[in-house]
Amino acid sequence: MKTIGDLKVAIFADGAEQAGMLEMYAKPYIKGFTTNPSLMRKAGINDYERFAREILKEIPDRPISFEVFADDFTEMARQARKIATWGKNTRVKIPITNTRRESSVPLCERLTQEGIPLNVTAIFTPEQVQDVVEAVRGGAPTYVSVFAGRIADTGVDPVPLMAEAVLRLAPAPNTELIWASPRELLNIFQADAIGCHIITVTNDILQKLSLVGKDLSEYSLETVKMFHNDGSGAGFAL
């Protein structure tokens, strides 16, 4: 079985809690970071720009993605251009559509031709992948972020779709595929196996990395002991 050191897929930490991000920054196998407005709201952040600038001072040498939150494309463009000035390691996240299902692909094309590195996010279909690839080919570096975990939540195996996405990105060497929203540690190894470039992982899943390669017989015994200790500790009686 591969170890973390054997993997070719780059592991990015996904979150918006400063302490957690800095904890992951101390780990050399974490190659970058992603955030989004939902994670920021959950973390209690109320000053978007101040948070971003502070974390960029602490993490100046690994890519960090910050997302626009406007729904109008003119305002999205303004926000994107502003975010891009915050640091050389900044990637601007643009959702694949706005809330009215209007495609943001033309905006992505304009921004990438301006030289703004992007992270096109909330992608779910091969057609969306293809549209982005055609729009940004030859432009600034662009992450293509496919939400494999949410696809899996619908009962669909995301692995074939992600493997197809790898092939669709091949003609555009300025693009890299992100396996977004993983649900379990196994997804890291699945992403690596199909040649996916990046996987974004939350801290709770990253904490399980110590289990990689663990002897399953020993893990079985530990689980039995846990059940026994919890039953005894609860004082159950029949």
Sequence and secondary structure as in RCSB ss.txt:
>XXXX:A:sequence
MKTIGDLKVAIFADGAEQAGMLEMYAKPYIKGFTTNPSLMRKAGINDYERFAREILKEIPDRPISFEVFADDFTE
MARQARKIATWGKNTRVKIPITNTRRESSVPLCERLTQEGIPLNVTAIFTPEQVQDVVEAVRGGAPTYVSVFAGR
IADTGVDPVPLMAEAVLRLAPAPNTELIWASPRELLNIFQADAIGCHIITVTNDILQKLSLVGKDLSEYSLETVK
MFHNDGSGAGFAL
>XXXX:A:secstr
   GGG  SEEEEE   HHHHHHHHTSTTEEEEE  HHHHHHTT   HHHHHHHHHHH  SS EEEE   SSHHH
HHHHHHHHTTS TTEEEEEESB TT  B HHHHHHHHHTT  EEEEEE SHHHHHHHHHHHTTSS EEEEE HHH
HHHTT  HHHHHHHHHHHHTT TTEEEEE S  STHHHHHHHHTT SEEEEEHHHHGGGGGTT  HHHHHHHHHH
HHHHHHHHTT   
